[in-house]
Amino acid sequence: MENEKLVDLAKKVSKNRDEGAFSDLFDFFAPKINAYYLKNNLSFEQSEELTQEVLSVIWTKADLFNPQRSKFITWVFTIARNKKIDLHRKNKNRKAEDEDVRLYLYQNNKITDYEVQSSIDKIKQELDENQQKLIKMSFFEQKSHKIIAQELEIPIGTVKSRIRSTLNKMQKFLS
């Protein structure tokens, strides 16, 4: 469908709450959005739910679309992308345990639990409080370098170099 036709339908939805125009938009976008989610490894149920959410946003916020800024299809898929990101953030497990670390570091599982715990204890002893805090914020709390820099009130470059040097130090204890 041409961009002009999509924009015209969106205008009818935003100004008149035209159900026929929305039905045309729904029929055009629903399969495309659903396929986008399925291709991004979401389950069928998740993709259906998010598709409905995107179409609901189109119905309620079509008046926010600005044809001078983008094509309508770009606007719709930006909404779809943002919904997918929101889903991942909502479902992200932010609690990491020693077992998670063990599974990540020793994927071949040939190392015993005692050896893993010994390595973790050694790392905890060797890293100072600031190094442990940086690793925790970056990897376990999954904060961006920018957020860490803001919270600790240090330059972002310092955050990056300290994390890198701390990881190098940790790697020596895991070899």
Backbone as a chain_set.jsonl record, in Angstrom:
{"seq": "MENEKLVDLAKKVSKNRDEGAFSDLFDFFAPKINAYYLKNNLSFEQSEELTQEVLSVIWTKADLFNPQRSKFITWVFTIARNKKIDLHRKNKNRKAEDEDVRLYLYQNNKITDYEVQSSIDKIKQELDENQQKLIKMSFFEQKSHKIIAQELEIPIGTVKSRIRSTLNKMQKFLS", "coords": {"N": [[0.855, -1.168, 0.0], [0.565, 2.226, -0.751], [2.367, 5.011, 0.675], [0.968, 7.43, 0.828], [-1.692, 6.604, 0.843], [-1.75, 5.157, 3.243], [-1.224, 7.235, 5.057], [-3.49, 8.804, 4.616], [-5.485, 7.039, 5.553], [-4.687, 6.924, 8.238], [-5.138, 9.573, 9.016], [-7.921, 9.655, 8.818], [-8.554, 7.892, 10.85], [-7.477, 9.256, 13.088], [-8.86, 11.725, 13.095], [-11.638, 11.201, 12.732], [-12.173, 8.844, 13.994], [-12.537, 6.649, 12.355], [-13.682, 3.571, 11.75], [-13.643, 1.862, 9.58], [-11.423, 2.731, 8.116], [-9.48, 2.163, 10.026], [-9.754, -0.59, 10.082], [-8.786, -1.239, 7.554], [-6.093, -0.459, 7.886], [-5.43, -2.216, 9.928], [-5.751, -4.727, 8.656], [-3.717, -4.503, 6.794], [-1.345, -4.085, 8.323], [-1.266, -5.94, 10.525], [-0.498, -8.72, 9.796], [2.124, -8.201, 8.932], [3.455, -7.014, 11.111], [3.17, -9.041, 12.983], [4.669, -11.068, 11.717], [7.172, -9.836, 11.787], [7.712, -9.89, 14.552], [7.734, -12.67, 14.992], [9.931, -13.395, 13.431], [11.857, -12.297, 14.989], [12.235, -14.038, 17.01], [10.185, -14.246, 18.95], [7.573, -15.778, 20.821], [4.566, -17.279, 19.457], [2.312, -16.433, 20.904], [3.312, -14.175, 22.245], [3.956, -12.572, 20.051], [1.439, -12.168, 18.903], [0.157, -10.782, 20.977], [1.762, -8.456, 21.229], [1.428, -7.406, 18.676], [-1.26, -6.692, 18.768], [-1.064, -4.693, 20.695], [0.483, -2.775, 19.344], [-1.237, -2.089, 17.254], [-3.291, -1.044, 18.739], [-2.066, 1.245, 19.715], [-1.805, 2.612, 17.316], [-4.514, 3.128, 16.821], [-5.174, 4.776, 19.015], [-3.261, 6.82, 18.991], [-2.859, 7.901, 16.485], [-3.016, 10.504, 15.699], [-0.622, 11.606, 16.449], [1.205, 11.011, 14.542], [3.51, 12.309, 12.232], [3.713, 13.234, 9.029], [5.781, 14.646, 7.898], [8.073, 13.889, 9.139], [8.556, 11.132, 8.864], [7.854, 8.099, 6.988], [4.651, 6.489, 7.127], [4.69, 3.725, 7.574], [7.22, 3.395, 8.663], [6.931, 4.753, 11.075], [5.042, 3.09, 12.322], [6.497, 0.671, 12.542], [8.513, 1.514, 14.189], [7.143, 1.872, 16.55], [6.46, -0.817, 16.934], [9.006, -1.949, 17.272], [9.797, -0.643, 19.636], [7.902, -1.679, 21.414], [8.718, -4.325, 21.458], [11.244, -4.068, 22.639], [10.45, -3.078, 25.141], [9.113, -5.355, 26.089], [11.264, -7.172, 26.338], [12.784, -5.865, 28.273], [11.024, -5.915, 30.41], [10.844, -8.631, 30.905], [13.378, -9.344, 31.546], [15.692, -11.042, 33.487], [16.968, -9.836, 36.288], [18.406, -10.679, 38.42], [21.261, -12.169, 39.359], [22.942, -15.094, 40.163], [25.518, -16.985, 41.901], [25.532, -19.429, 40.627], [24.641, -18.788, 38.068], [26.835, -17.35, 37.16], [28.743, -19.363, 37.202], [27.726, -21.119, 35.238], [27.945, -19.491, 33.011], [30.692, -18.877, 32.875], [31.901, -21.362, 32.834], [31.046, -23.143, 30.642], [31.458, -25.642, 29.627], [31.226, -27.278, 31.758], [33.078, -28.954, 33.019], [34.452, -28.298, 35.195], [34.595, -28.493, 38.709], [32.149, -27.767, 41.298], [33.399, -26.934, 43.59], [35.849, -25.937, 42.634], [34.922, -23.825, 41.116], [33.692, -22.223, 43.084], [35.928, -21.675, 44.59], [37.42, -20.125, 42.771], [35.701, -17.927, 42.498], [35.687, -16.966, 45.131], [38.367, -16.244, 45.342], [38.523, -14.206, 43.447], [36.777, -12.356, 44.633], [38.29, -11.689, 46.866], [40.542, -10.496, 45.756], [39.676, -8.316, 44.265], [39.085, -4.879, 44.759], [36.722, -2.877, 46.641], [35.581, -0.893, 44.953], [36.08, -1.94, 42.389], [34.576, -4.303, 42.502], [32.064, -3.154, 42.758], [31.76, -1.807, 40.292], [31.738, -4.008, 38.486], [29.485, -5.355, 39.408], [27.469, -3.414, 38.937], [27.644, -3.156, 36.156], [27.405, -5.785, 34.995], [25.667, -7.39, 36.554], [23.582, -5.776, 37.435], [23.087, -4.707, 35.047], [23.525, -2.113, 34.026], [24.099, 0.659, 31.9], [27.238, 1.962, 30.643], [27.151, 4.707, 30.634], [25.144, 5.323, 32.521], [26.332, 4.26, 34.817], [28.571, 5.945, 34.992], [27.274, 8.376, 35.509], [26.012, 7.81, 37.977], [28.197, 7.244, 39.648], [29.584, 9.507, 39.351], [31.828, 9.911, 37.661], [34.013, 10.158, 34.774], [32.856, 8.729, 31.647], [34.722, 7.371, 30.087], [36.572, 6.614, 32.002], [35.055, 4.799, 33.454], [34.739, 2.765, 31.526], [37.441, 1.966, 31.074], [38.198, 1.108, 33.62], [36.434, -1.022, 34.054], [37.271, -2.732, 32.002], [39.957, -3.241, 32.792], [39.479, -4.48, 35.234], [38.1, -6.768, 34.427], [40.153, -8.022, 32.996], [41.88, -8.54, 35.104], [40.272, -10.316, 36.584], [40.138, -12.412, 34.787], [42.687, -13.524, 34.897], [42.573, -14.932, 37.274], [40.874, -16.923, 36.675], [42.033, -18.561, 34.905]], "CA": [[0.0, 0.0, 0.0], [1.334, 3.462, -0.875], [2.455, 5.828, 1.884], [-0.11, 8.429, 0.823], [-2.93, 5.907, 1.234], [-1.627, 4.872, 4.674], [-1.371, 8.516, 5.758], [-4.903, 9.164, 4.509], [-6.222, 6.187, 6.491], [-4.327, 7.361, 9.592], [-5.844, 10.833, 9.264], [-9.334, 9.318, 9.062], [-8.618, 7.287, 12.188], [-7.208, 10.253, 14.123], [-9.853, 12.81, 13.113], [-13.036, 10.763, 12.774], [-12.269, 7.492, 14.579], [-13.116, 5.875, 11.251], [-13.411, 2.145, 11.965], [-13.327, 1.256, 8.282], [-10.023, 3.072, 7.825], [-8.65, 1.388, 10.946], [-9.814, -1.979, 9.626], [-7.84, -1.347, 6.431], [-4.751, -0.42, 8.466], [-5.268, -3.47, 10.664], [-5.557, -5.812, 7.682], [-2.429, -4.321, 6.134], [-0.198, -4.162, 9.226], [-1.251, -7.057, 11.479], [0.374, -9.834, 9.403], [3.51, -7.747, 8.803], [3.988, -6.83, 12.461], [3.25, -10.381, 13.567], [5.82, -11.737, 11.088], [8.364, -9.166, 12.33], [7.96, -10.431, 15.892], [8.097, -14.084, 14.878], [11.302, -13.446, 12.916], [12.725, -11.869, 16.081], [12.241, -15.121, 18.006], [9.152, -14.183, 19.976], [6.599, -16.862, 20.682], [3.344, -16.9, 18.743], [1.46, -15.69, 21.829], [3.912, -12.86, 22.448], [3.844, -11.777, 18.825], [0.032, -11.765, 18.771], [-0.132, -9.772, 21.994], [2.433, -7.204, 20.869], [0.778, -6.889, 17.468], [-2.482, -6.019, 19.225], [-0.662, -3.464, 21.377], [0.899, -1.803, 18.322], [-2.434, -1.624, 16.553], [-4.007, -0.203, 19.694], [-1.38, 2.543, 19.695], [-2.197, 3.268, 16.065], [-5.879, 3.606, 17.001], [-5.269, 5.857, 20.001], [-2.281, 7.893, 18.824], [-2.626, 8.192, 15.065], [-2.868, 11.954, 15.548], [0.772, 11.974, 16.723], [2.037, 10.767, 13.367], [3.866, 13.497, 11.466], [4.21, 12.781, 7.723], [6.993, 15.387, 7.539], [9.221, 13.277, 9.81], [8.825, 9.771, 8.386], [6.741, 7.399, 6.342], [3.763, 5.9, 8.125], [5.137, 2.368, 7.888], [8.375, 3.556, 9.552], [6.374, 5.114, 12.378], [4.411, 1.894, 12.887], [7.507, -0.304, 12.938], [9.22, 2.069, 15.343], [6.295, 1.494, 17.688], [6.609, -2.261, 17.104], [10.338, -2.18, 17.834], [9.781, -0.187, 21.023], [7.12, -2.653, 22.194], [9.572, -5.506, 21.621], [12.254, -3.694, 23.63], [9.758, -3.036, 26.427], [8.877, -6.739, 26.51], [12.539, -7.741, 26.788], [13.158, -5.232, 29.544], [10.101, -6.385, 31.443], [11.092, -10.041, 31.192], [14.791, -9.57, 31.832], [15.999, -11.495, 34.845], [18.028, -8.955, 36.763], [19.067, -11.265, 39.571], [22.25, -13.157, 38.954], [23.463, -15.868, 41.281], [26.808, -17.633, 41.636], [25.301, -20.505, 39.667], [24.599, -18.162, 36.748], [28.221, -17.035, 36.815], [29.408, -20.64, 36.921], [27.271, -21.611, 33.944], [28.477, -18.626, 31.961], [32.152, -18.971, 32.795], [32.344, -22.74, 32.625], [29.97, -23.744, 29.874], [31.708, -27.058, 29.367], [30.855, -27.948, 33.012], [34.079, -29.932, 33.449], [35.015, -27.769, 36.422], [33.745, -28.844, 39.846], [31.579, -26.64, 42.029], [34.425, -26.464, 44.529], [36.802, -25.124, 41.88], [34.232, -22.589, 40.759], [33.554, -21.413, 44.299], [37.279, -21.245, 44.936], [37.762, -19.026, 41.868], [34.86, -16.777, 42.84], [36.194, -16.444, 46.393], [39.66, -15.618, 45.057], [38.222, -12.942, 42.765], [36.208, -11.444, 45.627], [39.375, -11.228, 47.739], [41.515, -9.698, 45.01], [39.089, -7.074, 43.752], [38.703, -3.937, 45.807], [35.283, -2.582, 46.715], [35.175, -0.138, 43.762], [36.08, -2.86, 41.245], [33.411, -5.169, 42.661], [30.875, -2.337, 42.514], [31.666, -1.604, 38.846], [31.334, -5.269, 37.849], [28.097, -5.604, 39.799], [26.588, -2.475, 38.238], [27.676, -3.382, 34.717], [26.992, -7.105, 34.538], [24.566, -7.987, 37.303], [22.462, -4.831, 37.391], [22.984, -4.421, 33.614], [23.463, -0.681, 33.789], [24.987, 1.111, 30.824], [28.413, 2.7, 31.107], [26.726, 6.088, 30.846], [24.425, 5.379, 33.801], [27.329, 4.045, 35.866], [29.349, 7.176, 35.091], [26.443, 9.378, 36.163], [25.789, 7.449, 39.376], [29.458, 7.329, 40.391], [30.114, 10.842, 39.091], [33.153, 9.816, 37.047], [33.887, 10.162, 33.313], [32.478, 7.452, 31.027], [35.956, 6.703, 29.667], [37.14, 6.006, 33.209], [34.231, 3.614, 33.735], [35.076, 1.729, 30.546], [38.8, 1.444, 31.284], [38.235, 0.375, 34.902], [35.752, -2.309, 33.854], [38.153, -3.552, 31.17], [41.103, -3.703, 33.582], [38.962, -5.41, 36.237], [37.84, -8.04, 33.734], [41.457, -8.635, 32.733], [42.354, -9.054, 36.399], [39.455, -11.494, 36.898], [40.487, -13.486, 33.859], [43.915, -14.154, 35.391], [42.231, -15.85, 38.352], [40.043, -17.999, 36.144], [42.826, -19.362, 33.947]], "C": [[0.907, 1.239, 0.0], [1.307, 4.26, 0.432], [1.31, 6.835, 1.961], [-1.437, 7.815, 1.279], [-2.909, 5.608, 2.741], [-1.822, 6.143, 5.502], [-2.827, 8.963, 5.742], [-5.746, 8.34, 5.481], [-5.946, 6.609, 7.935], [-5.03, 8.659, 9.961], [-7.317, 10.58, 9.568], [-9.509, 8.713, 10.455], [-8.46, 8.364, 13.255], [-8.309, 11.318, 14.218], [-11.278, 12.325, 13.363], [-13.252, 9.439, 13.492], [-12.971, 6.554, 13.598], [-12.716, 4.403, 11.396], [-13.067, 1.419, 10.673], [-11.878, 1.51, 7.899], [-9.093, 2.274, 8.738], [-8.62, -0.084, 10.542], [-8.85, -2.211, 8.463], [-6.393, -1.336, 6.927], [-4.444, -1.727, 9.196], [-4.956, -4.612, 9.7], [-4.2, -5.721, 6.996], [-1.263, -4.602, 7.084], [-0.14, -5.399, 10.102], [-0.353, -8.215, 11.03], [1.851, -9.438, 9.324], [4.171, -7.6, 10.173], [4.169, -8.186, 13.13], [4.458, -11.137, 13.008], [7.131, -11.146, 11.603], [8.711, -9.745, 13.7], [8.378, -11.901, 15.829], [9.528, -14.247, 14.367], [12.316, -13.023, 13.971], [12.615, -12.796, 17.289], [11.278, -14.93, 19.176], [8.187, -15.342, 19.747], [5.367, -16.35, 19.933], [2.447, -16.041, 19.629], [1.997, -14.28, 22.056], [3.739, -11.977, 21.21], [2.409, -11.311, 18.612], [-0.302, -10.638, 19.741], [0.498, -8.426, 21.63], [1.836, -6.585, 19.609], [-0.491, -6.13, 17.852], [-2.139, -4.696, 19.913], [-0.263, -2.386, 20.377], [-0.322, -1.235, 17.613], [-3.3, -0.757, 17.459], [-3.383, 1.193, 19.762], [-1.743, 3.309, 18.428], [-3.588, 3.876, 16.22], [-5.922, 4.83, 17.917], [-4.353, 7.049, 19.724], [-1.963, 8.223, 17.371], [-2.427, 9.684, 14.831], [-1.444, 12.438, 15.808], [1.693, 11.743, 15.528], [2.245, 12.062, 12.594], [4.449, 13.053, 10.128], [5.456, 13.526, 7.253], [8.248, 14.713, 8.114], [9.563, 11.887, 9.29], [7.632, 9.244, 7.6], [5.907, 6.739, 7.435], [4.239, 4.505, 8.534], [6.354, 2.404, 8.818], [7.915, 3.884, 10.957], [5.791, 3.885, 13.07], [5.473, 0.895, 13.359], [8.431, 0.223, 14.031], [8.446, 1.745, 16.619], [6.474, 0.008, 17.98], [7.956, -2.591, 17.749], [10.369, -1.783, 19.312], [8.99, -1.134, 21.928], [7.944, -3.912, 22.456], [10.649, -5.237, 22.677], [11.64, -3.657, 25.024], [9.508, -4.44, 26.963], [10.161, -7.365, 27.045], [12.976, -7.141, 28.115], [12.294, -5.745, 30.685], [10.428, -7.815, 31.872], [12.523, -10.342, 31.585], [14.974, -9.965, 33.287], [17.194, -10.696, 35.334], [18.765, -9.525, 37.97], [20.009, -12.36, 39.094], [22.833, -13.809, 40.203], [24.82, -16.447, 40.906], [26.658, -18.738, 40.596], [25.244, -19.969, 38.239], [26.009, -17.853, 36.261], [28.951, -18.315, 36.425], [29.016, -21.163, 35.544], [27.83, -20.785, 32.795], [29.981, -18.836, 31.785], [32.645, -20.368, 32.427], [31.274, -23.521, 31.872], [30.209, -25.218, 29.588], [31.43, -27.92, 30.597], [31.831, -29.043, 33.44], [34.731, -29.505, 34.766], [34.053, -28.111, 37.565], [33.217, -27.589, 40.52], [32.591, -26.062, 43.005], [35.418, -25.543, 43.826], [36.185, -23.783, 41.485], [34.138, -21.679, 41.972], [34.906, -20.881, 44.742], [37.701, -20.052, 44.077], [36.976, -17.763, 42.208], [35.357, -16.14, 44.135], [37.508, -15.695, 46.188], [39.457, -14.257, 44.386], [37.69, -11.924, 43.771], [37.294, -10.877, 46.545], [40.302, -10.251, 47.022], [40.967, -8.371, 44.502], [38.74, -6.157, 44.915], [37.211, -3.618, 45.684], [34.787, -1.847, 45.463], [35.113, -1.032, 42.529], [34.865, -3.781, 41.31], [32.124, -4.408, 42.342], [30.676, -2.12, 41.007], [31.174, -2.86, 38.128], [29.869, -5.561, 38.161], [27.144, -4.709, 39.019], [26.5, -2.807, 36.751], [27.041, -4.709, 34.318], [25.801, -7.69, 35.281], [23.344, -7.081, 37.352], [22.196, -4.368, 35.968], [22.766, -2.941, 33.326], [24.45, -0.326, 32.678], [26.175, 1.846, 31.433], [28.046, 4.149, 31.431], [26.029, 6.248, 32.199], [25.397, 5.205, 34.958], [28.134, 5.32, 36.085], [28.554, 8.263, 35.819], [26.281, 9.08, 37.65], [27.054, 7.596, 40.218], [30.148, 8.681, 40.231], [31.574, 10.795, 38.64], [32.969, 9.798, 35.53], [33.6, 8.766, 32.744], [33.715, 6.677, 30.571], [36.644, 6.002, 30.831], [36.379, 4.739, 33.567], [34.633, 2.469, 32.813], [36.454, 1.129, 30.818], [38.894, 0.666, 32.593], [37.541, -0.982, 34.769], [36.657, -3.246, 33.057], [39.329, -4.093, 31.99], [40.665, -4.687, 34.666], [38.667, -6.772, 35.612], [39.137, -8.763, 33.41], [42.03, -9.244, 34.007], [41.59, -10.318, 36.78], [39.854, -12.677, 36.043], [41.741, -14.226, 34.308], [43.611, -15.186, 36.48], [41.405, -17.025, 37.874], [40.817, -18.908, 35.19], [43.395, -20.598, 34.609]], "O": [[1.919, 1.262, 0.701], [0.343, 4.189, 1.194], [0.749, 7.065, 3.032], [-2.203, 8.442, 2.012], [-3.915, 5.782, 3.429], [-2.506, 6.125, 6.526], [-3.338, 9.449, 6.751], [-6.622, 8.88, 6.156], [-6.86, 6.648, 8.758], [-5.47, 8.824, 11.099], [-7.894, 11.205, 10.458], [-10.489, 8.99, 11.147], [-9.221, 8.391, 14.223], [-8.645, 11.759, 15.317], [-12.034, 12.949, 14.107], [-14.383, 8.961, 13.592], [-13.863, 5.785, 13.959], [-11.558, 4.041, 11.19], [-12.285, 0.469, 10.679], [-11.188, 0.612, 7.416], [-8.058, 1.771, 8.3], [-7.585, -0.743, 10.648], [-8.183, -3.243, 8.393], [-5.564, -2.11, 6.449], [-3.343, -2.269, 9.094], [-4.008, -5.37, 9.908], [-3.601, -6.742, 6.657], [-0.303, -5.273, 6.707], [0.956, -5.873, 10.4], [0.485, -8.661, 11.814], [2.728, -10.25, 9.618], [5.314, -8.016, 10.365], [5.192, -8.447, 13.762], [5.188, -11.779, 13.763], [8.094, -11.878, 11.83], [9.871, -10.053, 13.973], [9.287, -12.317, 16.548], [10.254, -15.133, 14.817], [13.498, -13.349, 13.865], [12.866, -12.399, 18.426], [11.542, -15.41, 20.279], [8.014, -15.818, 18.625], [5.161, -15.144, 19.797], [1.887, -15.044, 19.173], [1.238, -13.31, 22.061], [3.418, -10.793, 21.314], [2.184, -10.179, 18.185], [-0.961, -9.664, 19.376], [-0.155, -7.385, 21.712], [1.754, -5.362, 19.499], [-0.761, -5.052, 17.321], [-2.839, -3.699, 19.736], [-0.624, -1.22, 20.538], [-0.416, -0.026, 17.401], [-3.969, 0.163, 16.988], [-4.092, 2.195, 19.856], [-1.961, 4.52, 18.471], [-3.82, 5.01, 15.801], [-6.622, 5.802, 17.631], [-4.633, 8.162, 20.168], [-0.901, 8.771, 17.075], [-1.753, 10.086, 13.882], [-1.093, 13.557, 15.432], [2.826, 12.224, 15.507], [1.303, 12.81, 12.333], [5.57, 12.544, 10.089], [6.118, 13.089, 6.312], [9.355, 14.943, 7.628], [10.732, 11.503, 9.274], [6.563, 9.853, 7.557], [6.401, 6.467, 8.529], [4.192, 4.151, 9.712], [6.501, 1.529, 9.672], [8.452, 3.35, 11.928], [6.019, 3.668, 14.26], [5.359, 0.338, 14.45], [9.068, -0.566, 14.729], [9.033, 1.386, 17.639], [6.623, -0.386, 19.137], [8.03, -3.414, 18.661], [10.911, -2.514, 20.141], [9.37, -1.362, 23.077], [7.878, -4.492, 23.54], [10.927, -6.096, 23.514], [12.239, -4.147, 25.981], [9.672, -4.688, 28.157], [10.147, -8.016, 28.09], [13.485, -7.851, 28.983], [12.781, -5.98, 31.791], [10.307, -8.166, 33.045], [12.847, -11.481, 31.922], [14.474, -9.302, 34.196], [18.307, -10.87, 34.839], [19.678, -8.879, 38.484], [19.585, -13.35, 38.499], [23.17, -13.132, 41.174], [25.225, -16.407, 39.744], [27.554, -18.955, 39.781], [25.735, -20.609, 37.31], [26.334, -18.068, 35.093], [29.687, -18.345, 35.438], [29.871, -21.598, 34.773], [28.15, -21.32, 31.733], [30.47, -18.957, 30.661], [33.684, -20.523, 31.785], [30.673, -24.45, 32.412], [29.262, -25.963, 29.334], [31.4, -29.147, 30.502], [31.442, -29.968, 34.154], [35.476, -30.275, 35.373], [32.836, -28.025, 37.401], [33.754, -26.496, 40.343], [32.638, -24.851, 43.221], [35.785, -24.495, 44.357], [36.846, -22.745, 41.517], [34.468, -20.496, 41.892], [35.005, -19.75, 45.219], [38.269, -19.086, 44.585], [37.525, -16.662, 42.204], [35.442, -14.915, 44.231], [37.732, -14.642, 46.786], [40.134, -13.283, 44.715], [38.104, -10.765, 43.763], [37.222, -9.718, 46.952], [40.787, -9.292, 47.622], [41.718, -7.411, 44.331], [38.177, -6.59, 45.921], [36.543, -4.04, 44.741], [33.7, -2.139, 44.965], [34.2, -0.901, 41.714], [34.201, -4.014, 40.3], [31.208, -4.956, 41.729], [29.559, -2.235, 40.504], [30.298, -2.785, 37.266], [29.107, -5.965, 37.282], [26.132, -5.178, 38.498], [25.424, -2.749, 36.156], [26.225, -4.752, 33.397], [25.004, -8.417, 34.688], [22.208, -7.554, 37.315], [21.19, -3.708, 35.707], [21.936, -2.567, 32.497], [25.505, -0.947, 32.546], [26.129, 2.291, 32.58], [28.565, 4.737, 32.38], [26.297, 7.2, 32.933], [25.306, 5.911, 35.963], [28.356, 5.731, 37.224], [29.105, 8.985, 36.651], [26.397, 9.976, 38.485], [26.988, 8.024, 41.37], [31.154, 8.964, 40.881], [32.429, 11.52, 39.148], [31.889, 9.46, 35.045], [34.044, 7.757, 33.291], [33.743, 5.449, 30.663], [37.226, 4.93, 30.667], [36.977, 3.729, 33.937], [34.842, 1.342, 33.263], [36.612, -0.092, 30.794], [39.605, -0.337, 32.661], [38.014, -1.978, 35.316], [36.794, -4.42, 33.4], [39.66, -5.274, 31.891], [41.397, -5.624, 34.983], [38.957, -7.808, 36.21], [39.215, -9.985, 33.536], [42.597, -10.336, 33.982], [42.189, -11.287, 37.247], [39.903, -13.811, 36.52], [41.841, -15.438, 34.116], [44.308, -16.195, 36.595], [41.253, -18.015, 38.589], [40.288, -19.918, 34.728], [44.084, -21.384, 33.959]]}, "num_chains": 1, "name": "protein.A"}
